[in-house]
Amino acid sequence: MFSVQAEAGTPSHMFETSDTDFESATSRSFRGSVREWFAVNLPAGWMTAAHQSPTDEAAEIEFLRNWQSRLHQAGWAGLAWPKDYGGRGASLIEQAIFIEERDRCKAPIEIAIIGTQMVGPMLIKHGSEAQKTRYLPRILSGEEVWCQGFSEPNAGSDLAALNTRAKEVDGVWQINGQKVWTSRAHAADLMLLLARTDTEAQPHRGITAFIVPMNSNGLSIRQLKQANGSREFSEVFFDNVIVPQEAMIGATHAGWKVAITTLSVERVATSRAFEMRRLVCDLVRNLREHDWDSAIDGALGDEILKQIFEAHAAGLTFQRYIAEMANSNTVGVESSITKLFTSELGQRITSTAMSSIPGVALKHRVAPWQGGELSWPLEFTNGLKNTIAAGTSQIQRNIIAERLLQLPRQRA
Ligand SMILES: Cc1cc2nc3c(=O)[nH]c(=O)nc-3n(C[C@H](O)[C@H](O)[C@H](O)COP(=O)(O)OP(=O)(O)OC[C@H]3O[C@@H](n4cnc5c(N)ncnc54)[C@H](O)[C@@H]3O)c2cc1C
């Protein structure tokens, strides 16, 4: 099942490791130090009623920037990056252990995650030395937060259809167009932008990648308000935005390689396999606080039992996949399998919670900003996003069908 063809463009250093055993003495010791660090450093009262959650969006961003700085000082930011670029040079197994421990205690997610998990590894592979020197240290420290300017109103699953234009005028690049669903654009300092630089070529051959400061003249941001109140993503408009030649990543019209590197790492980085164990434990704990005996009676009990097994299986499958990736140095179709399975499982667990925990919708706050308290309505609405972000479930099914099951390729 795991011997599959690699996706082109994966940065191989991300997957170099000699240790493929999650239970080895080295892994256990690493897990111990991560667990201890979180126990000591999580904000006071984290995930209990005693925790003082940020009260608005600005406070949330400040809280997350502070958290990023603590991760950096402790050497946990850029875990996978080579030591030469300021990272920890951690093995793939260690990276997975870190995510497992982070999700076990529902620690805050890095605000600089697009930088540390996607832009950094991409720049190490495709960036110039000047770009690496200028941008990498500030990604790690959290001084500069990045956002990802890929999706457009008519280019999401079909990313190569993107239409934002970059034109070379008098030695600089002039950008016009629109991006959408740009996570944390309002909190970001820089954007990794994909723009069309050749309208005559085949769609994926006419794209170039750029670094765009978010305070550029002509760039405007309109935050989108979601049903749960969150305004985490935005529309971003470019009206004659100018960037210099040095802002281009790689060669002109070679942006598709940058996109592939970024997207293949994204699917692994955003895996929620370990989060499922925590979710299902929270579900059982909350039901136990009420009428556990009637909860486990009949169809609901069967469903919860199934979800417990599925959550455990998701974690084990992800571990197995990581071990396989560590051996093969490639990202394969397994990233689509775990992404598809865990994002859909998350929806089943949160739906069960919403329908079975008495009074859940009334008692739990739906603070859109990330706080250290459990909110099932928020988990439920977040779950809805997870089958869309980083490639929809349908797209993951297409990938599995074509690359793993070798079914005939879908025709437009
Ligand atoms: C939480 C979240 C965060 C995001 N953050 C970012 C970000 O920071 N930067 C960024 O650039 N983008 C971001 N996105 C956008 C995301 O990448 C897109 O939403 C996603 O790729 C789907 O594109 P779309 O929304 O245009 O839907 P479409 O591509 O229009 O798809 C609409 C529907 O058609 C289905 N469909 C489309 N093509 C096929 C096909 N070939 N076969 C079968 N079904 C198909 C889809 O599965 C979907 O159900 C984010 C999205 C979410 C939900």
The ligand as an ORCA input file, in Angstrom:
! r2SCAN-3c Opt
* xyz 0 1
  C      -9.783     26.999      6.044
  C      -9.260     27.316      4.677
  C      -8.072     27.989      4.549
  C      -7.583     28.300      3.271
  N      -6.432     29.023      3.184
  C      -5.954     29.354      1.967
  C      -4.771     30.156      1.854
  O      -4.181     30.570      2.862
  N      -4.336     30.471      0.632
  C      -4.955     30.034     -0.501
  O      -4.466     30.320     -1.582
  N      -6.090     29.299     -0.435
  C      -6.605     28.951      0.781
  N      -7.772     28.225      0.870
  C      -8.509     27.890     -0.351
  C      -8.492     26.418     -0.713
  O      -7.237     26.026     -1.201
  C      -9.610     26.206     -1.742
  O     -10.836     26.507     -1.110
  C      -9.644     24.799     -2.283
  O      -8.525     24.520     -3.052
  C     -10.919     24.559     -3.127
  O     -11.036     25.541     -4.109
  P     -12.401     26.364     -4.290
  O     -12.842     26.847     -2.948
  O     -12.177     27.364     -5.360
  O     -13.470     25.300     -4.754
  P     -13.647     24.734     -6.245
  O     -12.323     24.314     -6.779
  O     -14.439     25.719     -7.035
  O     -14.514     23.458     -5.989
  C     -15.935     23.521     -5.777
  C     -16.437     22.100     -5.576
  O     -16.195     21.332     -6.792
  C     -15.420     20.185     -6.491
  N     -14.472     19.921     -7.580
  C     -13.673     20.830     -8.194
  N     -12.918     20.211     -9.127
  C     -13.236     18.895     -9.091
  C     -12.781     17.740     -9.798
  N     -11.841     17.817    -10.726
  N     -13.324     16.546     -9.467
  C     -14.290     16.441     -8.517
  N     -14.765     17.505     -7.814
  C     -14.233     18.709     -8.088
  C     -14.670     20.531     -5.220
  O     -14.289     19.374     -4.507
  C     -15.695     21.364     -4.463
  O     -16.602     20.530     -3.798
  C      -8.297     27.906      2.117
  C      -9.497     27.210      2.255
  C      -9.988     26.936      3.513
  C     -11.303     26.203      3.634
*
